[in-house]
Amino acid sequence: MTASSYDAIPDFGLLYDSVPLYAERADVPFYVAEAKSARGPVLELGCGTGRILFPIARAGCTIVGLDSSREMLARARQKLAAEPRAVQGRVTLEQRDIHDFDLGAHALIIAPFRVVQHLTTVADQLRFLAAVARHLAPRGRFVFDVFNPHFDRLTSADGVEREDTPEQRLSDGRTFRRTYRVAKVRWVDQVSEAELIYYVDGRRYVQAFDMRWYLPTELQHLLARAGFTVRQLYGDFARGPLVDEAPEQIVAAEWTR
């Protein structure tokens, strides 16, 4: 997803933090555990407003958060200022492109909440993975998640808006609700054309983006082509097996070249 798709919507960081589905995701304890087991600093690609970054820092880990969005990082910096000084000292925030950055070596690099699904072409994917490889310390790990595609849901995409956040009050008093829709599935590209529609005090803002979905064997071949070896592959954040009905594909890989 490009920075403009976030930054074109006013106060996007606040809206993002107000979506209950995001607050309820079970991924935070998983990534905190991964960070605590790493022997060195952590780099989060696509850190957004810090939903995962701050719990990792509170757990005692040094972490760099990278994001291309001005709005998301502005919100993250507001939240960072409210953290205890010890937590602030463990956090660095950087506005960079996830394809091209220079931030030194890290023991663990994470790309949570489907960041990798915003890489829609093989060229994008390989460029991204090359950047990850350059930033891994020896024996460092790259951990990320994408959804496990369910074809019944993809074939039933009908372009209809469906509500995922009922109307509520934002912290500044404005009303807010959100819907989503899949406008089209491009089967040859393995891409869903998705839209998140934000209604703020009656104004309608559309965030349109492409989501690339991966089959498990394809994902493993892609990583192998880029020089990575998959060490673990889970189907949920409780580290359950990847089976047909699993909701997620969670990958832990090492760069082995």
C-alpha positions in Angstrom: 0.0 0.0 0.0 1.4 3.4 -0.9 1.9 6.2 1.5 -0.7 8.3 -0.4 -3.4 5.8 0.3 -3.0 6.5 4.0 -2.0 10.2 3.9 -4.9 11.3 1.6 -7.3 10.8 4.5 -7.2 13.4 7.3 -6.3 12.1 10.8 -5.8 8.6 9.4 -3.8 7.4 12.3 -6.6 8.2 14.7 -9.1 6.4 12.5 -6.9 3.3 12.3 -6.5 3.1 16.0 -10.3 3.4 16.4 -11.1 0.2 14.4 -12.0 -2.5 16.9 -11.0 -5.4 14.6 -7.4 -4.1 14.7 -7.3 -3.8 18.5 -8.7 -7.4 18.8 -6.1 -9.1 16.6 -4.2 -11.9 18.3 -0.9 -11.1 16.7 0.6 -8.8 19.4 1.6 -11.5 21.9 3.0 -13.6 19.1 5.3 -10.8 17.8 6.3 -9.8 21.4 7.4 -13.4 22.0 9.4 -13.4 18.8 11.1 -10.1 19.8 11.9 -11.3 23.3 13.5 -14.5 21.9 15.7 -12.5 19.4 19.3 -11.8 20.4 19.5 -8.2 19.4 17.5 -5.3 18.0 14.3 -5.6 16.1 13.1 -3.8 12.9 9.4 -3.6 12.1 8.5 -2.9 8.5 5.2 -1.1 8.2 4.9 -0.2 11.9 1.9 2.1 11.4 0.8 3.8 14.6 2.8 1.4 16.8 0.1 -1.2 17.6 2.8 -3.9 17.7 5.9 -1.8 18.1 5.0 -0.3 21.5 4.2 -3.6 23.2 7.6 -4.9 22.0 9.4 -1.8 23.4 7.5 -2.2 26.7 8.8 -5.8 26.9 12.3 -4.4 27.0 13.4 -4.8 23.3 15.1 -2.2 21.2 13.1 -1.6 18.0 13.2 0.5 14.9 9.8 1.2 13.3 9.7 2.0 9.6 6.7 3.2 7.7 6.2 5.3 4.5 3.1 7.1 5.8 3.4 10.6 7.3 -0.1 10.3 9.0 0.6 6.9 10.6 4.0 8.0 12.0 2.6 11.3 13.3 0.2 9.3 15.3 3.0 6.9 16.5 5.1 9.9 17.6 2.2 11.3 19.6 1.8 7.9 21.4 5.5 7.6 21.9 5.6 10.9 23.7 3.2 9.5 26.3 5.3 6.4 27.0 7.7 6.2 30.0 11.2 7.5 29.2 12.7 4.0 29.3 10.3 2.9 26.5 11.0 6.0 24.5 14.7 5.2 24.7 14.2 1.9 23.0 12.2 3.2 20.0 13.3 4.8 16.8 10.8 5.8 14.1 11.8 6.2 10.5 9.8 7.4 7.4 11.2 5.2 4.6 10.1 3.1 1.7 10.0 -0.6 2.6 11.7 -1.4 -0.7 14.7 0.8 -0.1 16.2 1.6 3.3 19.5 1.6 5.1 19.1 1.0 8.8 21.9 -1.4 9.8 21.7 -5.0 10.9 19.0 -6.5 13.1 18.5 -9.8 14.9 14.8 -9.9 13.9 12.8 -8.2 11.2 9.1 -8.4 11.3 6.4 -7.4 8.7 3.1 -7.9 10.6 -0.5 -7.6 9.5 -0.1 -8.5 5.9 2.5 -6.0 4.8 3.9 -8.5 2.3 0.4 -8.6 0.6 0.8 -5.1 -0.6 3.7 -6.2 -2.8 1.8 -7.1 -5.9 4.5 -8.1 -8.4 7.4 -10.5 -8.3 9.8 -7.6 -8.9 8.4 -5.8 -5.9 8.6 -8.9 -3.8 12.2 -9.7 -4.7 13.3 -6.1 -4.2 11.7 -6.1 -0.7 13.2 -9.4 0.2 16.6 -8.2 -0.9 16.3 -5.2 1.4 15.3 -7.5 4.3 18.3 -9.8 3.6 20.7 -6.8 3.7 19.4 -5.9 7.2 19.6 -9.3 8.9 22.4 -10.0 11.3 24.0 -13.4 11.1 21.4 -16.1 12.1 18.8 -13.3 12.2 15.1 -14.1 11.4 12.5 -12.6 9.2 8.9 -13.2 10.5 5.7 -12.0 8.8 2.1 -13.0 8.2 -0.3 -13.1 5.2 -3.8 -14.5 5.1 -4.4 -18.0 4.0 -6.6 -17.6 0.9 -10.1 -19.2 1.0 -11.4 -19.4 -2.5 -15.0 -19.5 -1.6 -14.7 -16.0 -0.2 -12.7 -14.8 -3.2 -15.3 -16.2 -5.7 -18.2 -14.7 -3.8 -16.7 -11.1 -3.9 -19.6 -9.0 -5.2 -18.5 -5.4 -4.8 -21.0 -4.7 -2.0 -20.1 -2.5 0.9 -20.3 -4.3 4.2 -19.8 -2.6 7.6 -17.0 -3.8 9.9 -17.0 -0.9 12.3 -20.4 0.3 13.5 -20.8 4.1 14.2 -19.0 5.3 17.2 -17.5 8.5 18.6 -13.9 9.3 18.1 -11.9 10.7 21.0 -12.4 14.2 19.5 -16.1 13.9 19.4 -16.7 13.2 15.7 -18.7 10.3 14.5 -17.0 7.4 12.7 -17.9 4.2 11.0 -16.2 2.0 8.4 -17.2 -0.4 5.6 -15.2 -2.5 3.2 -15.7 -4.1 -0.2 -13.8 -6.2 -2.7 -14.4 -4.4 -6.0 -12.8 -7.1 -8.2 -10.6 -10.2 -8.0 -7.9 -10.4 -10.7 -7.3 -14.1 -10.8 -4.3 -14.1 -13.1 -2.5 -11.6 -10.9 -3.7 -13.2 -7.7 -4.9 -9.7 -6.6 -8.0 -8.5 -4.9 -8.9 -4.9 -5.5 -10.0 -3.8 -2.0 -11.5 -0.7 -0.6 -11.9 0.5 3.0 -14.5 3.3 3.2 -14.3 5.6 6.2 -17.3 7.8 7.1 -16.3 10.7 9.4 -19.1 13.1 10.4 -20.9 12.1 7.2 -17.9 12.6 4.9 -16.9 9.6 2.9 -13.2 8.7 2.3 -12.2 5.7 0.2 -8.9 4.0 0.7 -8.4 1.8 -2.4 -5.5 -0.7 -2.6 -4.5 -4.0 -4.2 -4.0 -7.1 -2.0 -1.8 -9.9 -3.4 -2.7 -13.3 -2.0 -0.3 -16.2 -1.9 -0.5 -20.0 -1.9 1.8 -21.6 0.7 4.0 -23.5 -1.7 4.3 -20.4 -3.9 5.4 -18.3 -0.9 8.0 -20.8 0.1 9.4 -20.9 -3.5 9.5 -17.1 -3.5 11.5 -17.0 -0.3 13.9 -19.7 -1.6 14.5 -17.7 -4.7 15.5 -14.7 -2.6 17.9 -16.8 -0.5 15.7 -17.5 2.5 15.0 -20.8 4.3 11.6 -21.2 6.0 12.2 -22.5 9.5 8.6 -22.4 10.8 5.2 -22.1 9.1 2.1 -21.6 11.3 -1.6 -21.3 10.6 -2.5 -19.0 13.5 -0.9 -16.9 16.1 -1.1 -19.7 18.7 1.5 -21.4 16.5 -1.0 -24.0 15.3 -0.3 -26.0 12.0 -1.0 -24.5 8.6 -4.0 -26.5 7.4 -6.6 -25.9 4.8 -9.0 -24.0 7.1 -6.3 -22.0 8.9 -6.9 -18.2 8.9 -3.2 -17.2 8.5 0.1 -18.1 7.0 2.8 -17.0 9.5 6.4 -17.5 8.3 9.6 -17.5 10.2 12.6 -17.6 7.8 16.4 -17.1 7.8 18.5 -15.7 5.0 21.0 -18.6 4.3 23.2 -17.3 1.5 
